[in-house]
Amino acid sequence: MKNKLLLFLIVAVFAVACKKQDFTPLNSNTIVNNPKKSNSARDGIWDLLGYGYNITGAYAQSYSAGGQVLDIARFKADYPDRVLTDLSQSQTAEITTGTDALDYIKKISNNFSLGASDSAATFKATIKAAFKDSSSFSSKYAYSSYDLTIKEKRLTLNSPIDLMKSYANATFLTDVQNQSPAYIVSHYGTHVLTDIFLGAKLSVLYQSATTSSNRYNSSQAGLSFGIKTIFSIDASLNTTTSELSKIYSSKMHYETRGGDASKSLIGDIDLNTSNTPTVNISNWQSSATVQNAELIDIGTSGLVELSQFVSDPTKAQALHDYIVQYLINNRASLLPAPIYGYYRAVDNKHILSSDPNYTAISPNWRNTGVGFYAYTVQYGGTVPVYQYSNPNTGDHFYATNPNAVTPTSWVGYQRDGITFYGYPSVQQSTIPCYIFYSENQHDHIYSPNPNVTAGYPAGWVSHGIGFYVFPVPAGGIY
């Protein structure tokens, strides 16, 4: 779901003064690894109109563009009314939220009619470019983004594809004739840009984990609090102290594009520390002009599959088939997250949690390490694993049955909610998680180790397999 914010909220940013340290453009702590952009980007003429674009790349980023597919200058000369230039200006803000990485990129791709595209592959580099560690697609993370967009120019091709492809670039035609589909996609991308917006843009991507059952609201609350604290931007979203208190492992990546390059901003902020900086965007924001505009957005029909611009039916079909398989092969997938064991020595009790900082809110518990990995959202055939607790004995147990407690079974226990998601039967790469119970201690232990209670006091009994999970990977990272 996207929320359009009123323009006056954005314009008010011009008057904001920083209360803490200001970030300077491209500060020394920032690592910039942007791939080389196309030579046509920011050329002041047709920019990337008619160029190829790889939709597995980042959304609306010049560096995800490929080679020139259409000769726009020649097309404009012959059909001046079919290459449209719109110089009307606008300034908008938009928030996009996904309960996990896949949900987030699907929210972006849902704006487009992309034919053969796979939404799990589309624009996946939007996240990977911002958060470069391998865990960015871990199921533990939800994502929200805030985009402040200053549109200076729109370039659109208003033409049937059959007419456009007769103006294919000579180099593209030569490559189609002589090179493989793999070569074509690697050099041109998967689609062609036919409707683009140029201007300046501030993009803020927020990553967080939460113990809240409402990941969507939690992510929006964290983003809203973050952009207000750092950028003094009021997103007018409902933010409660309760939701914020459940957030952990939160980070924010921000960057600008377009505008005066000497005033550009980029950075990464760890929001788990008390020393949160402020960032003043007014100098960059006021520098945006049509002369320094660059690709910031794509029209909803502005991406056309590359194969449609190939006249030879056999080669067009071969390229189409390759693109379909290429997108399948490049699907993003969610990764399982670590599930931690905790032990309370005062009464010899064990629990499980996806929160690595559980002791911060329950200091009597000690983190015993990662027991196994599991999804923290429902994904790929998993089912909820519910936590049940007995307030009288302090015992906790976990089950896939949402109605494990009845008037005649587990009397005195209550269902606390979903702790993670596991598999009810063995799946590829999964292992069993065994249940152990001690009548003497009124305590349950869950572990992939079938001998975990060896050496413990007498009375521990195995109750079999509870569900299936993933083992702790070598190096601790999937």
N, C-alpha and C positions, 0 to 999 in steps of 0.2 A: 504494500500500500504506500502510495506517495502522497505527501501533504504539500500543497502549494501554499507558500507563505506570502503575505501581503508585501507589496513593494516598499511601503514605508518602513517596515522592519529592517529592510536591507539598507535603504538609504541612510538610516540612522547610524549605521556603522561608521559613516564618514566622520561623525562627531565624537567617536569614542576615543578616549585617551587611555593609554596603558597604565595600569596601577602597579605592575611589577616590571621585571626586566623585559624589554622588547627583544624579539628575535630579529636578527639582521638577515638579509637575503642570503640564502645558501650558506648558512653558518658552518664553521669548521668541523662541527660534529656530525654533519650530514654527509651521507654517502650517496652519490648520484651515479646511477648506472643505467641511464636511459640509453636504449639503442639509438643508432644514428637515424635521424629523421630523413624522409624523402626530400630531395633537393627542391621540390615544388612547394613544400609547405612554407607559408608566409611569403610567397612570391608577390603578393599584392595583385595578382591577376585572377587565375582560376584555382590557385591553391591546389587542393587534392581532388577537385572535382574530376571524375573520370578515371581516377586511380584505383588500383586494386587495394583490397583491405582484408586482413586475416581476422575473422571474427573469433578466433580463439585467443586473440590478443586482448589488450586493455580496451575498455570502451572509449570511443571518441578520442583517441590519442594518435597524434601524427606518426609516432614511431611504430604503430601497428599497420601502417599503410605499406603497400608494395609498389610495384612499377606501374608506369602509365599504360592504361588499357585503351582509352579513347583519346582521339586528337580533338580536344575541345576548341582550339583556335580555328581549325578548319571547319568544324561543325558550326561554330558561331558565324563564320563568314558566309556559309551557305544557308543557314537557317537561324537568322538573328533572333527570331521570336521564340526559339526553342531552348535557348540558354538564358535562364532568368536570373537577374541580379536584384536582390531586395536589400536596400540599405536602411530599412527601418530598424530602430534600436529598441531594445527591451532589457530589463533586468529582473531576474526571477531567482527564487530559491526553492530547492526541492529536497525532500528527505525520502530516502529509500531504506527499508528495513527488511532483513531476512533473519529467520530464526536460526539459520546456519549458513555456511558458505554457499551451498548449492541453492538454497532458497533465495539467497541474495542475488546471485547471478541470473537466476530464472526470472526474478522480478525485473531485471534490466532487459533481458532478452524478450520478455513478453510484450514489449513495446513494438516489436518488429515482426514483419511477415518474412521469414527467412527461408521458406521452402524446406530444403533438405536438412537444414541445420538442426543440431542436437543442443537443446537448451543447457545440458550439463557441460557442454564444451564452450558455448558462446560466452565471450568476454571473461573467461576464467582468469586471465592474467590481470584483470582489474584488482583482484585480491592479491595475487602472487607478486605483482609489482610493488604493492604497498607494504606487504608483510612477507619478506623473502624467506623466512625460516620454513622448514618442511612441515611444520604443524599448523600452517595457516588454514588448512582444510580439515582440521580436527573437529569432530562433532561437538566439542566443548564450547566452541566459539559461535556467538551470534554477531551479526554485522549490521551497522547502520551507517549511512553516508549523508552528508550535507553538501550540496552543490550550489554555490552562488555563481550564477551564469550571467555574463554581460554580453548580449548578442549585438554584434555590429553589422553583420552582413550574412546574407543567405544566398547560396548558389544552387540552382536546381536545373536539372535536365527535364524538360517537358516534352517527351518524345516517346513513340513506340520503340521497343527494343530493337525490332528489325531495322528501323532507320538508324538508330545509334550504332549498331554493330557494323554498319557499312562505313563508319568512321573510326574503325579500330586503328590504333597506333601501329606503325609499320614494324617496329621491333617486336611488339606483341604478336603480330601476325606471323612473323618469322619464327618466333619461339613456339607458337602453336603448331606450326608446320613441322618443325625439326626436333622439338624437345618432348620429353615424357610429361604426363600429367603431374608427376611428383615434382619435376623441375618447375612447371608452370605455377603450382601452388606455392612452392618455396620462394619464388621470385615475385609473384603477383598477389598471392593471398587466395582467399576463397570467394570473395565477393567484389563488387565494384561500387564505388561511392557515386551516387547520382543525385543526392540532395544533402547538402552539408551546411552547417552553421559555423560562422567564424566570429571570434571575439576573444573574451578573456574569461577565465573560470578559476574559482577557488574550489578545490575538491578536498573534503575531509572524510576520511574513512575510519570508523570506530570499531574496534574489535574488543569483545569482552566475554567473560564467562559469568554464570550466575547460578545461584542455588534456587532462584525463583522458578516456579512452575510456569510462569508466563514470560518466556524468553523474549517475545516481541516487545512487550511493554518495558521490560528491563533494559533491553538494548536501546530503545528510544529514550528512556529516562537517562541513561548514561551518556548518550550522545548530546542530549539537550543540556545536561549539566556541564559537559566538557566544553562545548562550543561557547556557552555563556561565560564560563570561567576563563577560558583561554582567549577567545576572540571577541568577547563581549557581545555576542549575537544571541538575541532572545528568540528561540524557535517556537515559543508559546505552546510547548507540549507539557502535558501533566507529568510532573516529576515529584515523586514522594520519597521521603527519607527512608521509608521501609524498602522500596525497590532499590535505592542506591546502596543500602547497607548489605544487600545480597550479592552485589557485583564484586568480582575479583578478576585478576589477570587482565586488566583493561589497558589498551594502548590506542594511540591515535596517530594516524599518518595524514599529513596535509601537504598540499602543493598547489602552486598556481601555474597557469599557462596563459599565454597571451599577455598583453600589456608590455610595459617597459621591462626588458630582460634584466636590467640592472636593479630592478626593484622586486624581482620575483622572490617567492618564498617557498621553502620546502623543509620539512622536518618530521621527526618522530618523537612522540612524547609518551613517557611512561606515566600513566595516571594513578599508579599505586603508591606514588611518593607524595609527600606533603609539599615539596618544592616544585609546584606546577608553574611554568612560565606563562606570560601573556604574549600574544602576537598581535601587532598592529597592522591591519591590512589596508589602511586608508591610502598610503602612498602608492601601493601597487594598484589598488582599485581605481584611483583617480587618473592613473597613467594609461588606462585602456583607450585605444583609438582604433579606427578602422585600418590605419596604416600598420599597426602592430598586432592585428588580429590573427588568430590561428584556429585550427580545428578545435571546436569545443562540444559539438553535438552533431547528431545525424538525424535526418528526417525519418519518420516511421516507415516510409517506403524507400528510403535512401540507400538500401543495401540490396543489390541484385546479384544472384549467383553468377560467378565468372563464366561458367559454361554457356550461359545464354548469349554471350557475345562472340561465340565461335560459330562460324557459318557452316563448316563441314560437319554434317550430322554425326558421322562416325566418331570424329575427334571430340565433338561436343558431348556425346554420350559417355565416352571414355573419361573425359574430364569430370563430368557430373558424378559418375560412379566412384571415381577416386575421391572427390570432395566428400561424398556421403560417408565413405569408409574412413577418410581422414578425420572427420568430426567424431565418428564413433570411437576411433582409436585415441582421440584426444579428450574424451570425456573426463571431467573431474569427478572424483569420488570422495565421499567423506571418510575420514580416518577415525578409528576408535580412540577414545580418550582414557587416560589412566584412572583407575579406581583405587583409592587408598584405603588401607586398613588403619583403624584407630583402636587403641586399647586404654581402658581406664583401670588403673591399678587398685584404686580404693575398693572396688567391688568385683574385680576380675571380669570386666565386660568388654565385648568386641562389637564394632560397627563398621560399616562401609560408607564411603562418601567420595564423590567426584571432586570435592573441594580440597585442594592441598593446604588450605589455611583454616581448616575447621577448628583448630585449637584456638584461633583468635576469638571465636565466639563461644567456645566450650573449652576453657583452659585445662580442665581436668583430664582431657583426653590427650593421648600421645600418638603422634603419627608413626606407624610402624612400617611405612613404605608402600610402594605400589604393589598391589596383590595381583592385578590383571588389568586388561584393557577391555572396554566396552563402549558402546555408543551412548551418548547422552541425549540423543534425539532418536525418534523411531526411524529406522532406515534399513533397507535391504532384508526384510523378512523378520526383523527383531520384534520382540514383544516387551511390554513394560515389566520391569522387576520392581515390585512394591516393597517398601519397608513397613514392617509391623513392629510395634513396641509394646512392652508391658510396663506401665509406670510403677507398678508395685515391686517388680523384681529387677527392673532395669535391663531386661533382655530385649534383644532385637533379632528379628529373623526376616528373611527375604524370600519372596515367592512370586511366580508369574501369575498366580491366581489372584484376581482382584477381590475375591470373596473368600479368602482363606479363613477369616475369622467369622464364625457363626455362633449361635447360642449354645451349641454343643461342642465346638472345637475351638481351641485357642482362647478359652474364656479369660478375660482380663486384658487381652491384647487389643490394640487399635491400629488402624491403617494410617500411616503417616504421609504416604504419597509415593511417587515414582522416584527411585534413586538412580537408575540407569536402564538401559535396554539390552536384553540378552536374547539368545536363540533358544527355542524350546527343544531343538534337536541339533545334532552335530552338523556343522557346515564346514566348508573348506577353510582351513587355517584356524579353526576354533578348537578349544579344549574344554573338557568338563570342569565345572566348578562344583566341588563336593560340599555337602552339608555335614557338620558335626554338632552334636548337642551334648551338654553335660547337665544331667538332672541335678547333680549336687550343687553346681554353680549357677544354675538357671541361666545358661549362656549358650549362644550359637556362634560358630566360626564357619566362615565360607572361604574356601581356598581351592585353587587348582592342584595343590599338593595333596595327594591321597594319604600322606603320612604326616600331615601337619601337626597332629596332636601326639605324635610319638614323643615320649619323655614327659608329657603332661601328667598331672595327677590322675589316678584311676577314675573311671566314670564317663569318659568321653566315648560316644557312640556315633558311628557313621550312619547317616540317613540317606546315603546315595547321592545322586547327581541332582542339583537344583536347576541348572541351566547351563548354557554353553557360552563361553567368552573367548577373548583373544589372549594369548600369552604375552608376557612382558617382552618386547623385542630387544634384540641385541643393541646395546647403546641406549636403550630406553626411549627410542623415537621411531615411529612408523614413517 
